[in-house]
Amino acid sequence: MSEVVFCRKFKEDLPKMVRPPYPGPKGEELFNSVSKKAWDEWVILQTTLINEKQLDLSKKDDREYLNAQLDLFLDNKDHDTASGFTEI
C-alpha cells in the first residue's frame, strides 16, 4: 500500500491518512483522495464551525451542512469560517 496520496485539496502527492476517517464508501473515497495534512486542517475548521455555529450533529440538517462545507474546503471553494476569524 502506498504511503502517499494525490491530494484533492493541495493537488500534489502528500502523506496519506493512517486510516479512513469514516466507515463506508465516503471514508474510503476520502482516504484515497485526501492527504493527512488536508484532513488535519479540515478537523480544525470543522471544530471551529461546530462550536461557532453551535451545530448539533444529531440533526440531519447540521450534518448535511458540515458535509457540504467539507466538500467546499477540499475543492478549494469558498467555505464558511467563524465570524471574526482571520487566518494568519
C-alpha angles and dihedrals in degrees: 000000000000119000092210135060132196097249118229091209103042098031094224141090109275136160111288130229118273092239139353111290093223134025119254135023096324091054092048091049091051092045091054098044109030127070125225088247093056092044092050090052090049092052090056092048092044091053090049092050094047091051099039096045093036092232119191107210091198086071118084094217092055092049091049090050092051093047090051090051090050091055092046091049094049092046092050092243127138109289134174122271131183113283110259090017117134127183118234 
